Amino acid sequence: MKKAVSCILSTALAAGLLSGCHGGAPAPTTSGGNDAGKDAASQPYIITLAHATAEETSAQAFALAFQEYVEEASDGLITVNLYPNGQLGADREILEAIQNNEVTMTVTANAVQANFVTDAFILDIPFTFADLQAMRYTLSDPTFLTQMQASYDAANLRLLGYTDANFRVLSCNKAIHSPADLKGMSVRTMENEYHLAAWKAMGANPTPLAFTELYTALQQGTVEGQENPIELIVSQKFYEQQDYVVLTNHLGQVAPWVMSKTFYDSLPSDLQTIIDKGFTAGQQAAFDYVDNHSEAQRQTVVDSGTEIITLSANELAEFATCTQNVNEMIKNTVSAAIYDAFMVSCDSYTK
């Protein structure tokens, strides 16, 4: 895969050189955060925006809106090339390429980025958000966002901000209403110690497995269930192999958008502003996509014959109580400033 990624990037770089464009690393005449060298940047900058999700998702809705805004607002000075569907590799490969300024921009699940930015584990505390608006409130909170950007800077990543794909939920072949119902059930999770700890605390047998192998694993019974947002359950057709979708809403499907810090810092300030406003345009498009497609996605699940189970407040509280130890684990992992900013924001949200 790395060889394939290298070939694609080499081709893209060659094209940039032939056209006189700035690729992932702009010309040294351009300095970041000010207007020095602005006139020297007479050729377009190229943003390579790659992500591993399908095109019928909120991630691609963001990418298209970001592309449109940035190219138009910069009068063609910035060109945004989109590579969805994992064309440039899996999430981790793309993130490593961004750190090396070989790819410019991406989005992944938060749990993937936490392997690069320890403070990102704060968003793995289960059962934190009461609803979607509460989640969006905290993820847009200026104090929390500024703290997180500082943590990302240390990993040579510029955190532009967050979108979401609603909440992660459980799908399986057994009706689940309590932790006792989960006892011993093999549930596919990401390879994230806090996800594993949470599902183990809820009684399941968490089983890390590559996302690309998940449909076959459900089909063959290698795992009995899995947890993902409904958007992915539909786009990947996991519902075809499952009898129930249980609205556990245990974690937000948080989507951090990151850019090469080297690239961002090299831009003159006016182009940085365009990037920031482009993020806002993309964020709104992603939110609109989630809000406008959620019901249709649920209907797709129901029409397939898979039952959706909505848990009561008391049932959700029982699951949440089981996972209190994970909160403490993460509190001891992330910085105190991040933990405090996050909790203050969560506590200050009112409908």
N, C-alpha and C positions, 0 to 999 in steps of 0.2 A: 504493500500500500504506500509506504513512504517513497518508494521508487516512482510509483505512479504520480504521487503528489509532486515530487521533484520535477518530473517531466512536464507536468501541466504548468507549474510555476515558471520553469525555464522558458517554456513557449510564451507565456504571458510577458515575462521580462524582456524576451527578445522582441516581441511586438512593441513594447513600450520604448525600447531603445531605437527601433527603426522609425518610430513616429516622433521621436524627440520628447516623449512624455516622461514625467517623473513617475516612477513606479512606487513600490512600497516605501523606499527611502528617497525622499525628495533631494534635489540638488543642494549642495552645501551652501549656496547663496541664499537659501531661504532659512530664516531663523524663527524659532517658535515664540509665540506669545507677544509679538510686536510686529511693526510694519517694515522693519529692516529687511531688504531683499525682496520686498513685495513686487517691485517693478521687474526684477530679474526673473520672476516666476511667470514667464510669458507662455510657457507650454502647460497643457493640462496636467493636473495631478490625477493619478489613477487610484481609486479605492477598490480593492478586491474584497467584496463582501461575500463570505462563504458561510453556509450553515448546513447542518446535517438532516434537517427535517423536510418533510414533503412540501410541495407547493401549495396544497390546500390547507394551509395552517396560518395562524396569526403571525408567525415568524416571517413568512413570505409577504403577508400584507404589510408588515412593517417595512421590509426591505424595499418593496416597490414604492411606498410612499416616501421613504428616505431618499431613494434614488431620484425620484421626480423632483423633490424639493431642492436637494443639493445641486443637481445639475442645472436647474433653472435659476436658482438664486445666485449661483456662481458664474452665470453667463457662460457656461461651458468650460470654465477653468478647472472644474473637478468633474471627472468621469467616474461613475460608479458601475462596476461590473458585478453582476450577481451570479453566484454559484450555489444553488440550493441542492437538496437531495444528497448531500455528502459527496459532491463531485470532487472536492479537494481533500477528502479524507474524513475520518471520524472526529468527534469533538476534541479529544485530547490532542490529536495531531494538528488540528487547526489552531488551537490555543498556543501550542509550542511554536508554530509558524508565526503567529502574531507577536509573541515575545521576541522573536528573531527578526521582526519587521519584514517577513516574507509574504504574509497575508495581512490585510489591513484591519478587518473587522469581522466580528461574528457574534452569535448568541448561542448559548448552551443552557442546559439545566443548571441551576445554581450548584447542585451537588458536584458537578464536574469541575466547576471553577474553584470550589473550596479546596481542591487538591493543589491549587496554585496560590490561593489567597486564604489563609487560615481563618481570617475574620468572617469570611463568607459562610462559615458553618453556622453563624447566628440564625440563618434562615432555615436551618434544619431542626429547629425546636418544634416538635409536633403540637398540633392543636392550639396554635397561637392566635389565629385570626378568626373572628366570629363570622365574617362574611367577606365577599370579594371587595367591597368598598373599604373595609377596614384594612385589608391587605394593601390596596392601592394607596391609601392614605399614608401608611408607614413607609412604603417604598418610595414615595415622593417627598417624604419629610426632609427639608433642607439640612437639618442638623445631622440626621442619620446618613443621608446621602453624601454629605461632605466628609464624614468620618470614614465611610466605606471607600470613597475615592482615594483617600490618603493610603488606605491599606492596599488598594489595587496598584497605586503608583509604584509601590515598593517591588511589585512583580513585573514592572515595565508594561503595565496594562492601564489604559485609560477607561474607567467605568463611565459610560455615558448616561446610564440610568437603567430602569427596569420596565419590562412589560410582564405579562402573565398569560397563562393559558388556563385560567380558573384554578381549581383545586385538584390535587391527586386523589384518586378514589380506588377502591378495591374491586377487582373482578374475579369471579371464582365460580365453582359449580355447586355451591352449597349456600343456603340462606344464612346470612350472618347478622346477628343482632347484639352479640355480646362477645367479650374476649373469650369466654368459655367455648363459644362456637368455633373459634379460630384454632383451638388447641391442636397442635401437631400439623396444621395445614402448611404445605410447602408453598411459599409465596415468593415469586421472583422480585428482587429488589436491585437497585444499583449497588455497586461495590462501595458503600459508604458506611463507615462504622456506626454512625448515629442512626441511619435508616435501619441497619441490621439490629441495633440495640432496641429501637422502638418496636419493631415487629416481634422481636423475641419477647419483649416485655408484655406485648399484647397476646402472647400465647402461640404465635405462629412459628413456623420453621423457615426463617428468611433464607433465600437462596440466590446469591449473586449470579447474574447471567448476562451476557452481552445482549443488548437490545435487538441486534440483528438476528439473534437465535431464538427470540422469545416466541414468535408465532408457532414455530415448529415444536418448541418445548411444550406449549399449551396443547397443541394438536396431538402430540405423542404421550402426554401425561407426565412428562418429566417434572413439571411443576403443576400444581393444582390451581394457582391463582397468580395474579400480578397486580401491581399498583401503578397507575399512570392517570393523567387527566383524560376526561372523556374525549377531548379533541384527538388524542393519539389512539385511544381505544377504537375510535371510528376510522381515522386515517390509515391505521395499520390492520384494521378488521379483526382485532382481538376478540370482539364480541361474537364472532363466528364460532369460537371455541369455548365460550363461557355461558353459563346459564343465568348468572346474576351480576349486576353492577351495584355495589354497595357504596352509598355516598358517605364514606368515612370523612372526607375532607380533612385528612390528617395533616397535610402539608399544602401550602400554596405551590402551584407550578410556576415558580418565579423564574423569569428569563432575563438575566443580566446581559446587556449589550456592551461589548468591549471593543476597543480599538487599540492598535499599536500606539503606545505612549510616545515612542520615537517619532512616528508619523504625525500624531496630533501636535506634539510640541514643536515640530518643525514648521507648522503652518503659520502664516501671518495671522494676526488677531482677528482680522475680518473674516478669514476663512474658518477659523475656529468657531466663530459665532455662527456661521452658516451650518457647520457640523452640528453644533448644539441645537440650533433651531430645527435642523433636519431630524434630529432624534425626537424632538417634541412632536413633529408631524408624523413620524413613524409610530411613536407611542400611541397617539390618538387613533391611528389606523388600526393598530393591533388591538387596542381596547374595543374599538367598534366591531372588529371582526369577532372577537370573543363574545361580546354582548349580543350581536346579531345572529350568531350561528349556534349558540349553546342549545337552544330549544330544538333546532333541526337535528343537531347531533344526538341529543337524547332520543328524539323520535326515531332516528335510524336504529339505535340500539333496541328500542321497544318493538319496532316493526320487524326486527330480525327474530323476535321471540325471546330475547333476553330480558329478564325482569330487572327493573331498577328499584332498589330498596332505599328509602329515605329513613334514616335513623332519627329517633326522637332526641330531644335535648338530654334526657336522662341517659339514654344509651350512649350518646357521644361522650358524655361526662365520664362514663365508666371506662371507656377506652382512654380518654385523656388522663385519668387518674393513674392508669397503669404505666404511663410514660413519663412521670414526673422526674424519674432518675435521669432521663436523657437531657432534660433542661439543665440539671446540675452539671452533667458531663460537659455540655457545650459552654456553660458559664465559666467553667474552669479551663476551657480551651481558647476562647476568643479573648480579645483585650477588654479590660474593664470599661473603657470608653465606648466601645462598640456595643457591649451588652447594655450599658446604662442608657445610651441613646436609643437603642431599639426598644427597650422596655418602657421608657418614658413616652415614646411615640405611640406604642401600642395602648398604653394606659390612657393617653390623652384623646384617643379617638371616641367621638360620640356620633351617633346617627343623626 
